[in-house]
Amino acid sequence: MQIRLEKLKLVFENFWEMNFSLKIKDGCFTSIVGPSGCGKTTLLRIISGLQEIEEGKIFFGEKEVTKVPAEKRNAGFVFQGDALFTHLNVFENIAFGLKMKKQKNIKEKVLKALELVHLNGFEKRRVTKLSGGEKRRVAIARAIAFEPDLLLLDEPLSGLDAKLKEKMKVFLKELSEKTGLTIIMVTHDIDEAFFLSDRIVVMDKGKKMQEGKPEEIFLKPKNDFVKNFVSDYVLVEGKQKNLHGKNFIEGKFLLPVKKTGKKALINFKKTNYKFFDS
């Protein structure tokens, strides 16, 4: 589903004003990045209907939903920190929203959502017995069980250790490709956005500083704010090459290492790769 935000305005308590417009194509994975307090989560809440605006219009497809209440916008929202019900098991957590919406075939939809997040057989597990990554996937399953047109993710990888975060990045990439959902993710981590996104929007103090493909944001920053925000990230150019049945990336790389007098073996994590067609 295409999303269109037209001249959204909201005055914050710290006296800066949100003035924001954006168009997101159907099926696009878009990340909203920026420093803490820049209005990222507020923007998600506005899109979902949980936060009112003073001016502007919101469109889901061709339908204006500016005044439509959150429960009728057909958008799944995964809140930061999961917000699972600890007194309910996994099945009951995922079924909760379906029951509130009085949907049919609840069991079938819950099982389908569990399959999508690779938690088959977890129906009767207590959420207090789940790992951090499992809890996050249950929260996502709950958000997609009612087959929303839009999925909103608020810092979905925050609080996870490094190894689990890498696994969750791969999972979210797979979920996007399998479902074809339009996904909007808020994150302060530019690495997450770079790996997952079709488009990145850099935001500061309620305003869009730059929007574009990941490589455009890194290679052609429009202003000093964007340049500084992505300054710790480096892109290198290379070509994929197959040698003896194994894939390699070949290019001109210069990596700083301590002088050891020995060969240096560099281990690049597979999940840090993102390829662009030339």
C-alpha positions, 0 to 999 in steps of 0.5 A: 500500500502506498503511503502519502504524508502531506505537510504534517505539522505539530508543535512540540513542547521544546518549541520546535515544529514538525513540518513533514511530507513523504511519499512511500511506494507500495511494498517499500521498506523505508527507514526513518533515521535520526538522533534521539528526540528528533520526532521519529517515534512521534511520526510513527504514532501520527501515521498509526493514528495514535497521535493527532496532528495540527495540520496536514493530511495522511493517505493510505493508498487513495484514501485519506485517513487523517481523521480515521481512528487507529483501530480502523487504519489497518496498520500493524505497530510493533512498539519499542520494548515489545509490549507483550502481555505477560499473563498470556501465552504466545497464542493468546498474545497474537490472538488478542488483536484479532479478537478485539477486531472480531475477526474470523478464523483466528486460530488459522491466522495465528498459526500463519503468523507464527510460521512467518516468524519461524515460531511454529510450535510456540503457541502454548509458551509463556512469554516470560520464558522466551528469549529477547529475539523470540519476544520480538518475533511474537510482537511482530507476529501479533502485528501482522496476524490480522493481515495489515496493509502497513507495518510500523516498527519502532526500534525493533532491534534495540536492546538485543545483543550483537549476535541476536541483532544480526539474526533479527536483521536477516529475519526482517529482510526475509519477512519483507521479501516474503510478505511484500508489506509496506514497512516503515521502521524507526531506528537511530542505527544507520547500519540497520537502516542501510542493510534493511531499507529500500529507502532511507529518510534522515530526520532532524527536529521534525524535518526531513533532511534527506530522502533516497536510496541507501547508497545515495544517503552515504555517497551524496549527503545533501547537507552537513547534518546528513554528512555527519550523521553517516560519517562513521559508515564506509562504503567500498566498491567491489565485484562479486567473483566465484573461485573454486565454487566459493563467492568472494568480493574483489576490489581495492580495499585499504584497511588499517591494522596493527603491524604484526609481520603476518598475513591479515585475515579479515572476517566480514560478516555476511549480514553486513553486505548489501549489493547494488546493481551498477 
